[in-house]
Amino acid sequence: MAENTGDSKLQEQQKLKLYSYWRSSCSWRVRIALNLKGLKYEYKAVNLLKGDQFSSDFSKLNPLNYVPVLVHEDIVIADSFAILMYLEEKYHQHPLLPQDLHKRAINFQAANIVSSSMQPLQNMYVLKYIEEKISPDEKFAWVQHHIGKGFAG
Ligand SMILES: N[C@@H](CCC(=O)N[C@@H](CS)C(=O)NCC(=O)O)C(=O)O
């Protein structure tokens, strides 16, 4: 598919909206990709500590109540990995992935370890659950264990 050029490209990029929380690692990944690709976007702050993710407007975008969410015209994508793949395939400049198949697979492996085996184990609701059911101190040991295990792998 041919890439847009000039004004139309800029206009299309300006329609990108990212719902994000500044401390969310899932949102960082997407902000890093948008910046690496030089894409302009509108930043929509969702304050997870204040519970903005449970507002009715945000729930319509992502019924799972997680950031990040990317809105591009009538397309809504609610998951950092899916957003990264969308950006990679839609905007070819400054590729995020190597061409080499093996290296691509290693990239997917690393992304999946973070997305599936590390991040969900230290999500806010998990830490809140541990804090309430076990103890506040236990959550730090839990986080350290799972981050250490993921990076060691
Ligand atoms: N698989 C999703 C996970 C999204 C996710 O867990 N987001 C966290 C922030 S990093 C969140 O919104 N948590 C809200 C909460 O726990 O209430 C992705 O990679 O985008």
The ligand as an SDF file (V2000), in Angstrom:
LIG
                    3D

 20 19  0  0  0  0  0  0  0  0999 V2000
   -2.2980   -6.4540   27.5690 N   0  0  0  0  0  0  0  0  0  0  0  0
   -2.6030   -5.0740   27.8240 C   0  0  0  0  0  0  0  0  0  0  0  0
   -2.5160   -4.7810   29.2900 C   0  0  0  0  0  0  0  0  0  0  0  0
   -2.9590   -3.3690   29.6150 C   0  0  0  0  0  0  0  0  0  0  0  0
   -2.7900   -3.0430   31.0860 C   0  0  0  0  0  0  0  0  0  0  0  0
   -2.6570   -3.9280   31.9270 O   0  0  0  0  0  0  0  0  0  0  0  0
   -2.7750   -1.7370   31.4030 N   0  0  0  0  0  0  0  0  0  0  0  0
   -2.6120   -1.2960   32.7640 C   0  0  0  0  0  0  0  0  0  0  0  0
   -1.5540   -0.1930   32.8510 C   0  0  0  0  0  0  0  0  0  0  0  0
    0.0410   -0.7700   32.3190 S   0  0  0  0  0  0  0  0  0  0  0  0
   -3.9210   -0.6920   33.2560 C   0  0  0  0  0  0  0  0  0  0  0  0
   -4.5630    0.0390   32.5310 O   0  0  0  0  0  0  0  0  0  0  0  0
   -4.3130   -0.9890   34.4970 N   0  0  0  0  0  0  0  0  0  0  0  0
   -5.5150   -0.4480   35.0510 C   0  0  0  0  0  0  0  0  0  0  0  0
   -5.9360   -1.1330   36.3110 C   0  0  0  0  0  0  0  0  0  0  0  0
   -5.2330   -2.0370   36.7730 O   0  0  0  0  0  0  0  0  0  0  0  0
   -7.0020   -0.7330   36.8480 O   0  0  0  0  0  0  0  0  0  0  0  0
   -1.6410   -4.1970   27.0150 C   0  0  0  0  0  0  0  0  0  0  0  0
   -0.4910   -4.5930   26.7950 O   0  0  0  0  0  0  0  0  0  0  0  0
   -2.0470   -3.0990   26.5960 O   0  0  0  0  0  0  0  0  0  0  0  0
  1  2  1  0
  2  3  1  0
  2 18  1  0
  3  4  1  0
  4  5  1  0
  5  6  2  0
  5  7  1  0
  7  8  1  0
  8  9  1  0
  8 11  1  0
  9 10  1  0
 11 12  2  0
 11 13  1  0
 13 14  1  0
 14 15  1  0
 15 16  2  0
 15 17  1  0
 18 19  2  0
 18 20  1  0
M  END
$$$$
